[in-house]
């Protein structure tokens, strides 16, 4: 069998990947006009199968884009020569629903082979997760390429823990030219979904090494969490991140005002004087929250590493290099 067609196809894709494209709306209008509708259709299927899954997929944009830009490095499985990001401190036993992206990619490959990047899938799916749960719907910029590698260390060095406070988060977001308002609005992603008991045990029983609970916790809410997450209990049990975990709304911010934030990194947004004004604003004006969230997600989606990339055939693995094609064909 001739190796030439395989090699030409790969080199063509690789050349396009290296040169890259400027991000723009409707990027696939000519090459895959149904791309965005396919992604939304698959996200609807996932939500029907498990409501929590769309919230889980939305988180991918945050955990991917902060680590060397929006390049789907998060989705890569480990290899003998690469420790990826899935098992980093902020992701292990936390991020889930990778199979939803697999299903989306499979549907897109059937419609438009080797056309839509996994990095763009993450961006479209995050937007759809918000829209399908009652939140805003916005136009996304597309044209990203997929990373050729991933780094557990880079993820560990960048991503915040549930113990992070508002000051840390302000500094982190500022590194990426995201404002305090952007940070508070994007924290509103916790309007949907759940978190693990593991993430709040210290708040309930040993805040700041005091041996006592976080004083910012509203007493009746703390009792509810004590029952959900007892000392010595299963720390993988999950609790709702706000009072309406399947609806994207501003209830998250109302809960922070009343001392009912699930994560320390959430509640600290209200106890910190710099971020408190935005929490109060968003708790009183859902439209303002929606507008700020849209703007923040677009800014977050603009983060790029500038490194060479490709269009993966499978979001979990890097495409084979030309030499690999020669060796196995």
TITIZA-140057 format. One record per residue (C-alpha): y, z, x; residue in one letter. Coordinates in steps of 0.2 Angstrom, whole numbers, padded with zeros to 4 digits, always signed. Layout:
N
YZXA ...
***
This chain:
329
+0000+0000+0000X +0017-0005+0007X +0028+0010+0012X +0044+0000+0011X +0048+0002-0008X +0046+0021-0006X +0057+0022+0009X +0071+0011+0002X +0072+0021-0014X +0072+0038-0004X +0085+0032+0008X +0096+0025-0006X +0096+0042-0015X +0099+0051+0001X +0114+0040+0006X +0122+0043-0012X +0118+0062-0010X +0127+0063+0007X +0142+0054+0002X +0144+0064-0014X +0156+0061-0029X +0172+0069-0035X +0168+0080-0050X +0174+0073-0067X +0171+0074-0085X +0158+0062-0093X +0151+0058-0075X +0135+0051-0082X +0143+0041-0096X +0136+0025-0088X +0120+0031-0079X +0114+0043-0092X +0125+0043-0108X +0113+0056-0117X +0113+0068-0103X +0123+0082-0111X +0115+0080-0128X +0098+0081-0120X +0103+0097-0111X +0110+0105-0127X +0094+0100-0137X +0083+0108-0124X +0094+0124-0124X +0092+0125-0143X +0074+0124-0141X +0074+0138-0129X +0085+0149-0140X +0073+0147-0155X +0058+0151-0144X +0067+0167-0136X +0085+0171-0140X +0088+0180-0124X +0083+0165-0113X +0100+0156-0115X +0109+0172-0109X +0098+0172-0094X +0101+0154-0090X +0120+0156-0092X +0119+0169-0078X +0113+0155-0066X +0130+0148-0064X +0137+0164-0057X +0122+0167-0046X +0122+0149-0040X +0140+0145-0038X +0146+0161-0028X +0132+0157-0015X +0138+0142-0005X +0145+0133-0021X +0137+0126-0036X +0122+0117-0028X +0107+0123-0037X +0101+0132-0021X +0097+0147-0033X +0083+0137-0041X +0073+0133-0025X +0057+0142-0022X +0053+0150-0006X +0043+0139+0007X +0035+0144+0024X +0051+0140+0033X +0064+0146+0020X +0068+0162+0011X +0077+0157-0005X +0088+0166-0016X +0077+0171-0030X +0071+0186-0021X +0088+0192-0015X +0093+0210-0020X +0104+0204-0035X +0091+0192-0042X +0074+0199-0039X +0066+0206-0056X +0083+0201-0064X +0085+0183-0065X +0073+0174-0077X +0070+0159-0088X +0069+0147-0074X +0057+0137-0085X +0071+0132-0096X +0079+0123-0082X +0062+0115-0078X +0060+0109-0096X +0078+0102-0096X +0075+0093-0080X +0059+0085-0086X +0067+0079-0102X +0081+0071-0091X +0069+0063-0079X +0060+0055-0094X +0077+0048-0100X +0086+0044-0084X +0075+0046-0068X +0083+0052-0052X +0100+0053-0060X +0106+0070-0066X +0107+0084-0053X +0100+0101-0055X +0117+0108-0050X +0124+0099-0065X +0110+0105-0077X +0115+0123-0072X +0133+0120-0077X +0129+0111-0093X +0116+0124-0098X +0128+0138-0095X +0142+0130-0106X +0129+0127-0120X +0122+0145-0119X +0140+0151-0124X +0143+0138-0137X +0126+0140-0145X +0129+0159-0147X +0146+0157-0156X +0157+0156-0141X +0169+0143-0135X +0163+0125-0131X +0172+0115-0117X +0171+0099-0107X +0162+0101-0090X +0166+0092-0074X +0150+0084-0067X +0144+0075-0052X +0137+0088-0041X +0122+0086-0028X +0108+0098-0025X +0107+0108-0010X +0094+0104+0003X +0091+0123+0007X +0094+0140+0001X +0097+0157+0009X +0092+0174+0004X +0103+0182+0016X +0119+0173+0010X +0115+0179-0008X +0112+0197-0002X +0129+0196+0008X +0139+0190-0007X +0132+0195-0024X +0138+0212-0031X +0126+0225-0036X +0127+0234-0054X +0135+0248-0044X +0150+0238-0039X +0167+0244-0045X +0182+0234-0051X +0190+0235-0034X +0175+0227-0025X +0174+0214-0039X +0193+0210-0037X +0191+0207-0019X +0175+0196-0021X +0183+0185-0034X +0199+0183-0024X +0188+0176-0010X +0185+0161-0021X +0203+0160-0027X +0198+0168-0044X +0211+0179-0051X +0210+0197-0058X +0211+0189-0076X +0197+0176-0071X +0186+0190-0065X +0188+0201-0081X +0186+0186-0092X +0170+0180-0083X +0163+0198-0084X +0163+0194-0103X +0148+0184-0099X +0139+0201-0103X +0144+0198-0121X +0126+0191-0123X +0110+0197-0115X +0101+0213-0109X +0100+0223-0093X +0087+0234-0085X +0086+0252-0085X +0084+0251-0066X +0103+0245-0065X +0109+0261-0074X +0098+0276-0068X +0111+0282-0056X +0125+0281-0070X +0114+0292-0081X +0108+0305-0069X +0117+0304-0052X +0134+0296-0053X +0142+0295-0036X +0129+0308-0029X +0135+0321-0041X +0118+0324-0050X +0127+0321-0066X +0130+0307-0078X +0145+0295-0077X +0159+0304-0086X +0166+0288-0092X +0150+0286-0104X +0154+0290-0122X +0143+0305-0126X +0133+0298-0141X +0130+0281-0131X +0124+0291-0116X +0111+0300-0127X +0105+0283-0133X +0103+0277-0115X +0095+0293-0110X +0082+0290-0123X +0080+0272-0118X +0079+0275-0099X +0072+0293-0096X +0070+0299-0078X +0053+0294-0072X +0051+0281-0086X +0049+0262-0084X +0064+0255-0076X +0060+0237-0081X +0064+0242-0099X +0079+0232-0105X +0095+0237-0115X +0108+0227-0124X +0123+0223-0114X +0134+0226-0129X +0133+0229-0147X +0131+0211-0152X +0119+0204-0138X +0115+0188-0147X +0133+0183-0151X +0146+0178-0139X +0161+0187-0144X +0174+0200-0138X +0163+0215-0144X +0159+0218-0125X +0177+0222-0122X +0178+0233-0137X +0163+0243-0131X +0172+0245-0114X +0187+0253-0122X +0176+0265-0132X +0166+0270-0116X +0150+0260-0121X +0148+0248-0106X +0130+0247-0101X +0133+0243-0082X +0144+0253-0070X +0152+0236-0065X +0157+0233-0083X +0164+0251-0088X +0174+0252-0072X +0184+0237-0078X +0192+0249-0091X +0193+0264-0079X +0203+0254-0066X +0221+0253-0070X +0223+0235-0063X +0209+0228-0074X +0212+0239-0089X +0226+0228-0096X +0215+0213-0097X +0201+0223-0105X +0212+0229-0119X +0220+0212-0121X +0203+0203-0123X +0197+0217-0135X +0211+0214-0146X +0212+0195-0145X +0196+0185-0145X +0205+0169-0144X +0213+0174-0128X +0196+0179-0121X +0188+0163-0126X +0203+0153-0117X +0202+0163-0102X +0183+0162-0101X +0183+0143-0102X +0196+0142-0088X +0186+0154-0077X +0170+0145-0080X +0178+0128-0075X +0186+0136-0059X +0169+0144-0055X +0161+0127-0057X +0173+0119-0045X +0166+0129-0030X +0157+0117-0018X +0151+0120+0000X +0154+0102+0006X +0136+0101+0013X +0125+0086+0011X +0115+0086-0005X +0103+0075-0015X +0096+0073-0033X +0080+0083-0034X +0066+0076-0044X +0060+0094-0047X +0073+0108-0047X +0062+0120-0038X +0059+0110-0022X +0068+0099-0010X +0063+0080-0011X +0052+0075+0003X +0061+0068+0018X +0058+0049+0023X +0046+0055+0037X +0036+0064+0024X +0034+0049+0014X +0027+0039+0029X +0015+0053+0033X +0007+0055+0015X +0009+0037+0008X 
***
